[in-house]
Amino acid sequence: MDILIGILRILNYIFGTAVILIGLGVYFLSGAVVPLLLALGLAAVGPIEDLLTRYLRIPGADPEQTKELINQGTSLTLVLFLFLAIFLSF
């Protein structure tokens, strides 16, 4: 099971990085906003969430509550970016 989890983690890093880089590249080359929004949403629930979970400490707060706060905040950020991407694609 550990090997499968490791393989999935590596694939997530590879494809997540590809989506973010391609989304940013398409935006800077063509000005298309939807790929940028997708890249930003994925960055929020990927590397930004990881950094916040690793380094953010709220004095007096339970670490599990802090982790859940970060999770909910980054999930909402992703949903908002997806909403904007759908809205702007009309």
C-alpha positions as CSV (number, residue, x, y, z in Angstrom):
1,M,0.0,0.0,0.0
2,D,2.9,2.4,0.8
3,I,4.3,1.9,-2.7
4,L,0.9,2.8,-4.3
5,I,0.6,5.9,-2.1
6,G,4.1,6.9,-3.1
7,I,3.4,6.4,-6.8
8,L,0.2,8.5,-6.6
9,R,2.0,11.2,-4.7
10,I,4.6,11.5,-7.4
11,L,2.0,11.5,-10.1
12,N,0.1,14.3,-8.3
13,Y,3.3,16.4,-8.1
14,I,4.2,15.8,-11.7
15,F,0.7,16.5,-13.2
16,G,0.0,19.3,-10.7
17,T,3.2,21.1,-11.6
18,A,2.4,20.6,-15.3
19,V,-1.0,22.1,-15.0
20,I,0.3,25.1,-13.1
21,L,3.1,25.8,-15.5
22,I,1.0,25.2,-18.6
23,G,-1.8,27.4,-17.2
24,L,0.7,30.2,-16.4
25,G,2.4,29.8,-19.8
26,V,-0.9,30.0,-21.7
27,Y,-1.9,33.1,-19.8
28,F,1.4,34.9,-20.4
29,L,1.5,33.8,-24.1
30,S,-2.1,34.4,-25.1
31,G,-3.7,36.4,-22.3
32,A,-6.3,33.6,-21.7
33,V,-7.6,34.0,-18.2
34,V,-9.3,30.6,-17.7
35,P,-6.0,28.6,-17.7
36,L,-4.6,31.2,-15.2
37,L,-7.6,30.7,-12.9
38,L,-7.2,26.9,-13.1
39,A,-3.5,27.2,-12.3
40,L,-4.1,29.5,-9.3
41,G,-6.8,27.2,-7.9
42,L,-4.6,24.2,-8.1
43,A,-1.7,26.1,-6.6
44,A,-4.0,27.0,-3.7
45,V,-4.9,23.4,-2.8
46,G,-1.4,22.1,-3.6
47,P,1.8,23.9,-2.7
48,I,0.2,26.9,-0.9
49,E,-1.9,24.6,1.3
50,D,1.2,22.5,2.1
51,L,3.2,25.6,3.1
52,L,0.5,26.9,5.3
53,T,0.0,23.6,6.9
54,R,3.7,23.2,7.6
55,Y,4.5,26.7,8.9
56,L,1.3,28.5,10.1
57,R,0.8,28.3,13.8
58,I,-2.0,30.2,15.5
59,P,-1.2,30.9,19.2
60,G,-3.6,29.2,21.5
61,A,-5.3,27.2,18.7
62,D,-5.4,23.5,18.5
63,P,-3.1,22.3,15.6
64,E,-5.8,20.1,14.2
65,Q,-8.2,23.0,14.1
66,T,-5.6,25.1,12.4
67,K,-5.1,22.4,9.8
68,E,-8.8,22.2,9.2
69,L,-9.1,26.0,8.9
70,I,-6.3,25.9,6.2
71,N,-8.0,23.0,4.4
72,Q,-11.3,24.7,4.3
73,G,-9.8,28.1,3.3
74,T,-7.8,26.6,0.4
75,S,-10.7,24.4,-0.7
76,L,-13.0,27.5,-0.9
77,T,-10.3,29.3,-2.8
78,L,-10.2,26.5,-5.4
79,V,-14.0,26.5,-5.7
80,L,-14.0,30.3,-6.2
81,F,-11.3,30.1,-8.9
82,L,-13.3,27.3,-10.6
83,F,-16.5,29.3,-10.4
84,L,-14.7,32.3,-12.0
85,A,-13.3,30.0,-14.8
86,I,-16.8,28.7,-15.6
87,F,-18.3,32.2,-15.4
88,L,-15.7,33.6,-17.7
89,S,-15.9,30.8,-20.3
90,F,-19.3,32.0,-21.5
